[in-house]
Amino acid sequence: MPMTKEKAARELASMKRSLKSWLKFRDKNDALGLSPEEKIQRGQAEAPLVTKMQELLTAVHGSVSLPADARELALVVVENRAFGPAAQGFLPILVGGAVLLLVVSTWIKNWADVAKERERYQCIAKSGAFACDPSGTMLKYGVVLGVGYLIWTKTDLQKHLKGVFGRVRGRRR
């Protein structure tokens, strides 16, 4: 006996809370990674859920193309989102890709920064701070001080400034 649209909608509404919790744990497990055997076991365990959600969604929305993945079907139920290629559009894919790119690039940058600092500390411990200055700051300071010393001693700047400050001091007395 086919299920009525109202009964299927009530059953989908009653499944939402459980599907939200399931999605949260499913996403955490996906982030941790699964072995091929675990993926096969997951597929077998989720098969009845997929069948039930497809049956209910077909009863509510009529014969439309539904995703075969349990996670995607659960998102359709939980978020009341439209499904099918025409309903999704390009914007959600673009936003999802941008968020994923931002998260991955931030993670890689943070990991690289931590690795760089670890190597820098190890370099300082082995050979001292001056040898491990990546931007050459100490070298720049040395060049500026050396050029300043040469200008001060080899030109008339020293005599000129002494004369100017000497005259100023002399007037104040």
C-alpha positions as CSV (number, residue, x, y, z in Angstrom):
1,M,0.0,0.0,0.0
2,P,1.6,3.3,-1.0
3,M,2.3,5.8,1.7
4,T,0.3,9.0,1.6
5,K,2.1,12.3,1.1
6,E,1.0,13.6,4.6
7,K,2.1,10.5,6.4
8,A,5.5,10.5,4.6
9,A,5.9,14.2,5.5
10,R,5.1,13.6,9.2
11,E,7.6,10.7,9.3
12,L,10.3,12.8,7.6
13,A,9.7,15.6,10.1
14,S,10.0,13.1,13.0
15,M,13.3,11.9,11.6
16,K,15.0,15.3,11.4
17,R,16.4,15.5,14.9
18,S,17.9,12.0,14.7
19,L,19.3,12.7,11.2
20,K,20.9,15.9,12.5
21,S,22.7,13.9,15.3
22,W,23.7,11.2,12.8
23,L,25.1,13.7,10.4
24,K,27.2,15.3,13.1
25,F,28.8,12.0,14.0
26,R,29.1,10.9,10.3
27,D,31.0,14.1,9.5
28,K,33.3,13.6,12.4
29,N,34.1,10.1,11.4
30,D,34.6,11.2,7.8
31,A,37.1,13.8,9.0
32,L,39.0,11.0,10.8
33,G,39.1,8.8,7.7
34,L,37.8,5.3,7.1
35,S,39.4,2.2,5.8
36,P,38.0,0.5,2.8
37,E,36.5,-2.2,5.0
38,E,34.8,0.4,7.2
39,K,33.4,2.1,4.1
40,I,31.9,-1.2,2.9
41,Q,30.4,-1.8,6.3
42,R,29.0,1.7,6.4
43,G,27.4,1.3,3.0
44,Q,25.8,-2.0,4.1
45,A,24.6,-0.4,7.4
46,E,23.2,2.7,5.7
47,A,21.4,0.8,2.9
48,P,18.1,0.5,4.8
49,L,18.2,4.1,5.8
50,V,18.8,5.2,2.2
51,T,15.9,3.0,1.0
52,K,13.5,4.4,3.7
53,M,14.5,8.1,3.0
54,Q,14.1,7.6,-0.8
55,E,10.7,6.0,-0.3
56,L,9.5,8.9,2.0
57,L,11.0,11.6,-0.2
58,T,9.4,10.1,-3.3
59,A,6.1,9.9,-1.6
60,V,6.3,13.6,-0.6
61,H,7.9,15.1,-3.8
62,G,6.8,12.6,-6.4
63,S,9.2,10.9,-8.8
64,V,12.3,13.0,-8.9
65,S,16.0,12.1,-9.1
66,L,17.3,11.6,-5.6
67,P,20.9,11.3,-4.5
68,A,22.0,7.7,-3.7
69,D,24.2,8.8,-0.8
70,A,22.8,8.5,2.7
71,R,24.4,11.8,3.8
72,E,23.0,13.8,0.9
73,L,19.6,12.3,1.4
74,A,19.8,13.2,5.1
75,L,20.7,16.8,4.2
76,V,17.7,17.0,1.9
77,V,15.5,15.9,4.8
78,V,17.2,18.0,7.6
79,E,17.5,21.2,5.6
80,N,14.3,20.9,3.5
81,R,16.5,21.6,0.6
82,A,15.7,21.1,-3.0
83,F,17.5,18.4,-4.8
84,G,18.4,17.6,-8.4
85,P,20.9,19.4,-10.6
86,A,18.5,22.2,-11.6
87,A,17.6,23.0,-8.0
88,Q,21.1,23.2,-6.7
89,G,22.5,25.8,-9.0
90,F,26.0,27.0,-9.1
91,L,26.2,29.3,-6.0
92,P,26.1,26.6,-3.3
93,I,28.9,24.7,-5.1
94,L,30.9,27.9,-5.4
95,V,30.4,28.8,-1.8
96,G,31.2,25.3,-0.6
97,G,34.3,25.2,-2.7
98,A,35.4,28.6,-1.4
99,V,34.9,27.6,2.3
100,L,36.8,24.4,1.7
101,L,39.6,26.2,0.0
102,L,39.8,28.7,2.8
103,V,39.8,26.0,5.5
104,V,42.4,23.9,3.8
105,S,44.7,26.8,2.9
106,T,44.5,28.2,6.5
107,W,45.3,24.7,7.9
108,I,48.3,24.3,5.6
109,K,49.5,27.8,6.4
110,N,49.2,27.2,10.2
111,W,51.0,23.9,9.9
112,A,53.8,25.5,7.8
113,D,54.2,28.3,10.4
114,V,54.5,25.9,13.2
115,A,57.0,23.8,11.3
116,K,59.0,26.9,10.4
117,E,59.1,28.1,14.0
118,R,60.2,24.6,15.2
119,E,63.1,24.7,12.7
120,R,64.0,28.2,13.7
121,Y,64.2,27.3,17.4
122,Q,66.3,24.3,16.5
123,C,68.7,26.5,14.4
124,I,69.0,29.0,17.2
125,A,69.7,26.3,19.7
126,K,72.5,24.9,17.5
127,S,74.2,28.0,16.1
128,G,72.9,31.1,17.7
129,A,70.4,33.8,16.8
130,F,72.5,35.7,14.3
131,A,73.0,32.7,12.0
132,C,69.3,31.9,12.0
133,D,67.9,35.4,11.2
134,P,65.8,34.6,8.2
135,S,65.2,38.2,7.1
136,G,68.8,39.4,7.6
137,T,67.8,42.0,10.1
138,M,71.1,41.9,11.9
139,L,73.0,42.3,8.6
140,K,70.8,45.3,7.7
141,Y,71.5,46.9,11.1
142,G,75.2,46.3,10.7
143,V,75.3,47.8,7.2
144,V,73.4,50.9,8.3
145,L,75.6,51.4,11.4
146,G,78.8,50.8,9.3
147,V,77.7,53.3,6.6
148,G,76.7,55.8,9.3
149,Y,80.1,55.4,11.0
150,L,82.0,55.9,7.7
151,I,79.9,59.1,6.9
152,W,80.5,60.4,10.4
153,T,84.2,59.9,10.5
154,K,85.3,60.3,6.8
155,T,83.3,63.4,5.9
156,D,83.0,66.9,7.4
157,L,79.6,66.0,9.0
158,Q,81.3,65.4,12.4
159,K,83.0,68.8,12.4
160,H,79.9,70.6,11.0
161,L,77.6,69.1,13.6
162,K,80.0,69.9,16.4
163,G,80.2,73.4,15.1
164,V,76.4,73.8,14.9
165,F,75.8,72.4,18.3
166,G,78.8,74.2,19.7
167,R,77.4,77.5,18.5
168,V,74.0,76.7,19.9
169,R,75.5,75.8,23.3
170,G,77.6,79.0,23.2
171,R,74.6,81.2,22.7
172,R,72.7,79.7,25.6
173,R,75.4,80.5,28.1
